[in-house]
Amino acid sequence: MNTDLKVIDTLRFNGYEIDFHECRTLANGNTVLFAFDTRTIDVSTLVSGGKPNARVTGALLREITPGGEIVFEWSTFDHTNILDAVDDIDLTTATVDYAHPNSISEDADGNFLLSVRHFDAVLKINRNSGEIMWWLGGEKAKRNDFAWTNDDNGGFTGFSHQHSVEVMSNGNILMFDNGNLRPNKYSRAVMYQLDEVNMTVTKVWEFRHTPDIYAPSMGCVQELPNGNILIGWGSNETNVVATE
């Protein structure tokens, strides 16, 4: 829409249903967005009790120019595995949402950071080749390429079922950690410093509400122009909506 709220353009994913989680304008003026990619798969060959004709939903990611040209396309089915889902994702149902990406942003080097909620992981994706450069996974993630130096929460390391992952102006990674699989469930905003040479991750800041707030779904966090952090508390059962 323009400043008068009149529609001037519509983004579509021909042949696919748009995934509402993300639609972001990139530094180069292009737009990146998701669509649901649902396929019929014999999951019985992967897990005991899996359905032979399960409808499995992954994601298709596209970067589109203002003129509508597709310049980058990436599918979870090509680069990840259904078994990458964490243990609370039931792979024996007739419909399986195995990945559930919920945010994408640009890293400082121009590659993509993809938050995949059902993997408990952030994936760095090469903007040219589409290859996954690394996985940053929490305690229950099936894959993780980093050594955690801190962020132990009662024996649970890192984050779980996260949202809203992006790179801050200081180069650190900011996210909303829902905390679903943490034994003592609470949600928070958390900032990590990644060393991509030595492959270590260090928590450098967090905000945990007093009293605790737990949002089993939704939630977001962003750095404001003045350097403050704005937290949206998602689907919690309190009256708290947001904190700056």
N, C-alpha and C positions, 0 to 999 in steps of 0.2 A: 504494500500500500504506500501511497505517497503521504505527504504531510496533511492532506485533507481526508485521509483514510479511504481514498478511492483505490480500488484494485488496479494495479498496473501490470501485474504479471502473475502467473500461476505455475508452480513447479509440479511436475508430474513424473511418475515412474511408470512408463508404459508397460502394461502387463503385470504390474506388481502393486500391492497395497502399501502405501506410505506408512512408515513407522513414525509415530508422532514424537518419539524421544528426542530427536535432534534435527535441526536445520540451521546450519551455521555459515555465515559469510566469512570467507578466508581472506588472508592478507592480500592475495592477488586478485580479489574481486570475484572469484568463483564461489560457488555454493556447494557444501557437502551435506548429504542427507542419507537416511537409511530407508530401506524397504524390507518388508517381511518376505523371506524366501522359504516357502513351505514345500516339502517334498515327501513322497511316500517311500519309506525305507523299512527294510526288514531288520528291526531292532532285536529280534530274537537271536540273531547271530552275534550280537554284541553283549547282551546282558541276559541273565536268567529271568524268564518271565516277560521279556520284551515282546511286543506285538509284531507279527510278521508284516503287517500293513500299517505301521504307525505313520501318522502325519507329523513330521518333524519340522519345526520352524527354526531356521537360521536367519541370517541377515545378509542383505546385499547393500553395499556401500558405493555411492557414486559421487564423484566431483564433477560438477557441471559448470560450464562457462555461462556468462550472461546471455550468450546467444543460443544456449541449449545444447552445446556440444559436450559429449561425455569424454573427459580427459583422463579419468581414473575410475576403475571399477574393481571391487574386491568382495569376495564372498566368504563367509565363515566356513562353508562346506569345502572350499578349496584349501583352506589353510589351518583348520582346526578339526578336532575330533569330537563326536558326540560324547565320548567317555571323558572329555575334559571337564564336563559339568561336575560341580561339587556334589557331595553325597546327599544333600537335602533336595536335590532335583530328581524327581521320580521318572526314571527312564522306561518304566513298564506300562505307562498309560497309553491310551489310544492317540493322544496328542501330546507331543513332547516339545517344550520350549527349552532347548538345551543350552543356548548361548545368552540371549537377552542383552545385547549391547545397549547402552543407554546414554553414552556421550562420546563425542570425538572432538579433538582439538589438535592444533599444530604445536609440535615441539619447537624448541629454539632453532633446531637445524632444519626445520621445514617438513620433517616427517610427521606422521599422524600418531596420536595417542588415543587408543580405543579402550574405553571402559566396558568390560564384559561382566555383567552382574553375576550370571550363573557360573562363571569360572572363578569368581573372587579374584579377578586379575585385571591388570592393565597391560595391553599389548602395544608395543611400538611397531608400527608398520612402515616399511620403506615406501616412500612416495613414488618411486620409479618402478621398482620390481614387484611390489606387493608382498614381499617376503616379511615374515615376522622377525624383527631384529632382536627383541627380547620379550620375556614375560616377567612382570612384577606381580607376584602372587602373595596373598595373605596365608594365614595358618592352614586353612583347609583347601587351598588351591592345589590342583593336580600338577601344575607346573609352576616353577619359579626359578629365575636365573640369578637372583640377587641374594646375598647374605645379609640378614638383618642384624644391625648393630645394637638396636634397642627396640622400644615399643612392645614390650611384654606386658600384657594385661591379664594378670592372674594365670599365667601359663599359656595364654593365647597370644600369638604374635601377629601384629599387623591388623589388616582391615578385613571386612566381610560384606558382600553384597552392596558394594559402593556405588555412588552416583557422582556425576558432575566433576570429572577429572580434567584439570587444565594446568598449563604451565604459567607460573606467576612471573611478574616483572623481574624478580630476583633469580629466576631460573629454577626455583623449587617447584614441586608438584603439589597441588592443592586438591583435596577431594572431600566429599561427604561420605563418611564411613557409617553405614546403617548399623553394622554390628550384629547382623542376624544370627551368625553362628558362634558368637562369643558367648561363653557360659553365663556371664553376668551381662545381660543385654542392655546396651545403651548406645546412643548414636552421638556422633561428634563431627566437628570439622578438624581435619588433620593435614599437616604440611610435611612433606618428605624431601630430603636432599638425596639425590641419586648420584653415585659415582659410577659412570658408565665405563671407566677404565678398569677399576678394581672390582666392579660389580657388587657394590655395597649400597644399602639403603638405610638412612638414618632419619628418625622422627626429629624435627626441629621445632615443632609447635603444634598445639592442639587446643581446641576449645570444647570443653565438656560442660554442659549446662548444669546449674545447681538449682533445684534438684535435677537428677538425670532425666533426659528425654529419650525415648526409644521410638524410632520410626521404622517399622518393619518394611515399608516400601516408600518410594519417592524420596524427596530431599535434594537439596542443592547447596552449593557454596560458590562464591565468586569474590575476586579481588576488585574493589571499587577504585575509581581513578585517584581518590585521596589516600589509597593504601590500606584503608579499612577492609575488613572481611564481612561479607553479608551471608548469613546462613538461613536457608529455608528449611524448616524442621519436618517437612514431609507429612506422612500419615500417622502422626502421633496422637495420643489420646488426651493431651493437655490442651489448654487454650493458647499456648505459645505458637505463633505462626513463623516469626522470623526474629533474628538477632543480628545487630550490627556490632 
